[in-house]
Amino acid sequence: MSDESQGPGKGVFFDRVSSKVTILQSVTFEMIHDLLSASGSEVTYMLLPEGFPIAECSIDGVNFSAMLLQKDGSPVESVEQEGETIIFRLVLAAPEETPPATVLEASNQWNIEHISGRSFFEDGRLYYEFRIPLGGVTADYFEDHLFEWYDTMVDFIHFVVGHCGSTD
């Protein structure tokens, strides 16, 4: 038996399957804001030209964004709408003195060596994306993956600097 109830974050719905396990079904930007703010991140929202919202975040001097996807994989259409997947994205400008082939090689090497997240190089920028799928995961899983995002983001920055030099 499971009953849908409002979870600890406003706008977050949980199925209570026992007194010890909480299953996360979806999140809103409000929950992302609350969780990231609690960890010291500054969070603001913006509407992209395509018409969907993203959260712009900054923690420890590193800027990244978060986007929510609906069950069908399309972006949520408002900050109030629930999403079943979170995509965190870090964008780094490739150092001008580093040949694009070297940056692409570093991106590919990261993907070979790491199963968490995905790196790609496009239009002179190096991207790192990390997805957290929801829709039936425990709240602890979700929290663990938020910490994993932060840790791998920092590791990615160090990896890129080690292979390509300083980035913006």
C-alpha positions as CSV (number, residue, x, y, z in Angstrom):
1,M,0.0,0.0,0.0
2,S,1.3,3.4,-0.8
3,D,-0.3,6.8,-0.3
4,E,0.8,9.9,-2.1
5,S,1.7,12.7,0.3
6,Q,3.6,15.9,0.3
7,G,7.2,15.3,1.1
8,P,9.6,17.5,3.2
9,G,10.3,19.8,0.2
10,K,7.2,21.7,-1.0
11,G,6.3,20.5,-4.5
12,V,7.9,17.1,-4.0
13,F,5.7,14.0,-4.1
14,F,6.6,10.8,-2.3
15,D,5.1,7.3,-2.1
16,R,5.3,6.1,1.5
17,V,6.0,2.4,1.2
18,S,7.1,2.0,4.8
19,S,8.2,4.1,7.7
20,K,11.8,3.8,6.7
21,V,11.9,4.1,2.9
22,T,10.7,7.1,1.0
23,I,10.4,6.8,-2.8
24,L,10.9,10.0,-4.8
25,Q,8.6,10.3,-7.8
26,S,9.4,13.8,-9.1
27,V,10.9,17.2,-8.1
28,T,10.3,20.8,-8.9
29,F,12.7,23.7,-9.2
30,E,11.7,24.8,-5.7
31,M,13.1,21.6,-4.2
32,I,16.3,21.9,-6.2
33,H,16.5,25.5,-5.0
34,D,16.0,24.4,-1.4
35,L,18.5,21.6,-1.5
36,L,21.2,23.6,-3.3
37,S,20.7,26.7,-1.2
38,A,21.0,24.6,2.0
39,S,24.5,23.4,0.7
40,G,25.6,27.0,0.1
41,S,24.8,27.4,-3.6
42,E,23.2,30.5,-5.0
43,V,20.3,29.7,-7.3
44,T,18.4,31.9,-9.7
45,Y,16.0,31.0,-12.5
46,M,16.0,32.1,-16.1
47,L,13.8,31.3,-19.1
48,L,15.8,30.2,-22.1
49,P,14.9,31.5,-25.6
50,E,13.3,28.1,-26.4
51,G,10.8,28.9,-23.6
52,F,11.7,26.5,-20.8
53,P,13.2,27.4,-17.4
54,I,16.6,26.5,-16.0
55,A,18.2,27.1,-12.7
56,E,21.5,29.0,-12.8
57,C,23.6,27.9,-9.8
58,S,26.9,28.9,-8.2
59,I,28.8,27.1,-5.5
60,D,32.4,27.6,-4.4
61,G,32.9,29.9,-7.4
62,V,31.8,27.4,-9.9
63,N,28.7,28.2,-12.1
64,F,26.5,25.4,-13.4
65,S,22.9,25.0,-14.5
66,A,20.1,22.5,-13.7
67,M,17.2,21.6,-16.0
68,L,14.2,19.4,-15.3
69,L,12.8,16.9,-17.9
70,Q,9.3,15.5,-18.0
71,K,8.6,11.8,-18.3
72,D,8.7,12.0,-22.1
73,G,12.2,13.6,-22.0
74,S,11.0,17.2,-22.9
75,P,11.9,20.1,-20.6
76,V,9.4,21.2,-18.0
77,E,7.5,24.3,-19.2
78,S,7.5,26.3,-15.9
79,V,9.4,26.4,-12.6
80,E,6.3,25.0,-10.8
81,Q,6.0,21.9,-13.1
82,E,7.4,18.6,-11.8
83,G,10.2,16.8,-13.6
84,E,11.3,13.2,-13.5
85,T,14.9,13.8,-14.5
86,I,17.4,16.4,-13.5
87,I,20.2,17.4,-15.8
88,F,23.1,19.4,-14.2
89,R,25.4,21.1,-16.8
90,L,28.8,22.7,-16.3
91,V,30.1,24.7,-19.3
92,L,33.8,25.6,-19.5
93,A,35.4,27.8,-22.2
94,A,38.3,25.9,-23.7
95,P,41.7,27.7,-23.3
96,E,42.5,29.6,-26.4
97,E,46.1,28.3,-26.5
98,T,44.9,24.7,-26.4
99,P,44.2,23.1,-29.8
100,P,40.6,21.9,-30.2
101,A,41.9,18.4,-30.9
102,T,43.5,18.3,-27.4
103,V,40.3,19.5,-25.8
104,L,38.2,16.9,-27.7
105,E,40.7,14.2,-26.7
106,A,40.4,15.2,-23.0
107,S,36.6,15.1,-23.3
108,N,36.7,11.6,-24.9
109,Q,39.3,10.4,-22.3
110,W,37.0,11.6,-19.5
111,N,34.1,9.6,-21.0
112,I,36.2,6.5,-21.3
113,E,37.4,6.7,-17.7
114,H,34.2,7.7,-16.0
115,I,30.8,6.2,-16.0
116,S,29.1,9.1,-14.2
117,G,28.2,12.0,-16.4
118,R,29.1,12.8,-19.9
119,S,31.5,15.3,-21.4
120,F,31.3,16.8,-24.9
121,F,33.1,19.6,-26.8
122,E,31.1,21.9,-29.0
123,D,31.6,25.4,-30.4
124,G,34.8,26.1,-28.4
125,R,33.1,25.0,-25.1
126,L,33.6,21.9,-23.0
127,Y,30.4,20.6,-21.4
128,Y,29.9,18.2,-18.6
129,E,26.4,16.8,-18.0
130,F,25.2,14.7,-15.1
131,R,21.7,13.2,-15.1
132,I,19.7,12.1,-12.0
133,P,16.7,10.0,-13.1
134,L,13.8,10.0,-10.6
135,G,10.4,8.4,-10.7
136,G,10.8,5.6,-8.1
137,V,14.1,6.2,-6.4
138,T,14.7,6.6,-2.7
139,A,15.2,10.0,-1.3
140,D,18.7,8.8,-0.1
141,Y,19.6,7.8,-3.6
142,F,18.6,11.2,-4.8
143,E,20.7,12.9,-2.1
144,D,23.7,10.7,-2.8
145,H,23.6,11.6,-6.5
146,L,23.5,15.3,-5.7
147,F,26.7,14.8,-3.8
148,E,28.1,12.7,-6.6
149,W,27.3,15.5,-9.1
150,Y,29.3,18.0,-7.0
151,D,32.2,15.6,-6.5
152,T,32.4,14.6,-10.2
153,M,32.0,18.2,-11.3
154,V,35.1,19.2,-9.2
155,D,37.0,16.1,-10.5
156,F,36.0,17.1,-14.1
157,I,37.4,20.6,-13.6
158,H,40.7,19.3,-12.3
159,F,40.9,16.7,-15.1
160,V,40.3,19.4,-17.8
161,V,42.8,21.8,-16.2
162,G,45.4,19.0,-16.0
163,H,44.9,18.1,-19.7
164,C,44.1,21.5,-21.3
165,G,45.3,24.2,-18.9
166,S,43.3,26.9,-17.2
167,T,39.6,27.4,-18.2
168,D,37.1,30.2,-17.7
